[in-house]
Amino acid sequence: MSRRRLLAGMGLGAVGVLGAQVASAGPALAARGPGSPRPIPGGFQPFGPGTEVFHVFGPGTGEGSTITDFNGFVGVAEVQGVGAGEQGDLTWDVDNRFMTGEYVALDGRHFNATFGFL
C-alpha cells in the first residue's frame, strides 16, 4: 500500500467519525424555549412590506444589540471588500456582532449568555 493511499484512507476515516458526531448532534443549542431572548423592536424588511422583519439595524445606524432588556457588552464590526481574480468586480459586506451579558428572557427570567451574529 502506498503512502498516498494510506493517508487518503486515514482522512476518509476521520471524516466519517466527525460526520457521525455532527449528524447525531441535536438542535438544542439553536432551539427556542425557556431563556429565549426578546428581539429589539423594529429592524428592516429586506424582502419588502408584509415580509419577515429582521430585528437588527446596520452598524452605526441604531441599536447595536439585537436583544431587548439587555445589560452587557456589544461588539460590532462591518467589513467590506472586493473579490479577487475573475470576481474582482464583485463586492462583499459582512456584519459581525457579539453580545455578552444579562438579559430578560421571553418568560421573564434573567439569564447570562453570549451570542454571536454573522
C-alpha positions as CSV (number, residue, x, y, z in Angstrom):
1,M,0.0,0.0,0.0
2,S,1.4,3.4,-0.9
3,R,1.7,6.3,1.5
4,R,-0.8,8.3,-0.5
5,R,-3.5,5.5,-0.3
6,L,-2.8,5.2,3.5
7,L,-3.2,8.9,4.1
8,A,-6.3,9.1,2.0
9,G,-7.8,6.2,3.9
10,M,-7.0,7.8,7.2
11,G,-8.5,11.1,6.1
12,L,-11.7,9.4,5.0
13,G,-11.9,7.6,8.3
14,A,-11.5,10.8,10.2
15,V,-14.2,12.5,8.1
16,G,-16.5,9.5,8.8
17,V,-16.1,9.7,12.5
18,L,-16.6,13.5,12.6
19,G,-19.5,13.3,10.3
20,A,-21.2,10.7,12.5
21,Q,-20.8,13.0,15.6
22,V,-22.2,16.0,13.7
23,A,-25.1,14.0,12.4
24,S,-26.1,12.8,15.8
25,A,-25.9,16.3,17.4
26,G,-29.3,17.7,18.2
27,P,-30.6,21.2,17.5
28,A,-30.8,22.0,21.3
29,L,-28.4,24.9,21.0
30,A,-30.5,26.8,18.5
31,A,-33.9,25.8,19.8
32,R,-36.3,28.5,21.1
33,G,-37.5,27.7,24.6
34,P,-37.1,29.0,28.1
35,G,-34.4,31.6,28.2
36,S,-35.0,32.8,24.6
37,P,-34.2,36.5,24.3
38,R,-36.7,39.1,23.3
39,P,-35.7,40.7,20.0
40,I,-35.4,44.5,19.7
41,P,-38.4,46.3,18.3
42,G,-38.0,47.4,14.7
43,G,-35.4,46.4,12.2
44,F,-35.6,46.1,8.4
45,Q,-37.6,44.0,5.9
46,P,-35.2,43.2,3.0
47,F,-38.0,41.4,1.1
48,G,-40.4,44.3,1.2
49,P,-43.5,45.2,3.2
50,G,-45.5,42.3,4.7
51,T,-42.5,40.1,4.9
52,E,-40.4,39.0,7.9
53,V,-38.8,41.7,10.0
54,F,-35.1,41.2,10.8
55,H,-34.6,42.7,14.3
56,V,-31.3,44.3,13.6
57,F,-30.0,47.7,12.5
58,G,-26.9,48.4,10.4
59,P,-23.7,49.3,12.2
60,G,-23.8,53.0,13.3
61,T,-27.5,53.4,12.4
62,G,-29.2,52.3,15.6
63,E,-29.1,49.8,18.4
64,G,-26.0,47.5,18.2
65,S,-27.6,44.7,20.2
66,T,-30.4,42.6,18.8
67,I,-31.8,41.8,22.3
68,T,-34.3,43.8,24.3
69,D,-33.7,44.2,28.0
70,F,-30.0,43.5,27.6
71,N,-27.3,44.7,30.0
72,G,-23.8,43.8,28.8
73,F,-21.2,44.4,26.2
74,V,-21.8,44.5,22.4
75,G,-19.1,44.3,19.8
76,V,-19.9,45.3,16.2
77,A,-17.7,45.1,13.1
78,E,-18.6,45.7,9.5
79,V,-16.0,44.5,6.9
80,Q,-16.3,45.4,3.2
81,G,-14.1,44.3,0.3
82,V,-13.9,43.3,-3.3
83,G,-13.4,40.0,-5.0
84,A,-10.1,38.8,-6.5
85,G,-9.2,37.3,-9.9
86,E,-12.2,36.7,-12.1
87,Q,-14.5,38.0,-9.3
88,G,-12.6,41.3,-9.0
89,D,-15.7,43.3,-10.0
90,L,-17.8,41.8,-7.1
91,T,-18.1,43.4,-3.7
92,W,-18.9,41.9,-0.3
93,D,-20.1,43.2,3.0
94,V,-20.0,41.3,6.4
95,D,-21.7,42.4,9.6
96,N,-20.3,40.6,12.6
97,R,-21.5,41.1,16.2
98,F,-21.3,39.5,19.6
99,M,-23.2,40.3,22.8
100,T,-22.3,39.1,26.2
101,G,-24.2,39.9,29.4
102,E,-27.5,39.6,31.2
103,Y,-30.9,39.7,29.5
104,V,-34.6,39.2,30.4
105,A,-36.0,36.2,28.5
106,L,-39.4,35.9,26.9
107,D,-40.6,34.1,30.1
108,G,-39.4,37.0,32.3
109,R,-36.4,35.2,33.9
110,H,-32.9,36.6,33.9
111,F,-30.1,34.9,32.1
112,N,-26.4,35.5,31.4
113,A,-25.2,34.4,28.0
114,T,-23.0,35.2,25.0
115,F,-24.5,35.4,21.5
116,G,-22.9,35.8,18.0
117,F,-24.4,37.2,14.9
118,L,-22.9,37.0,11.4
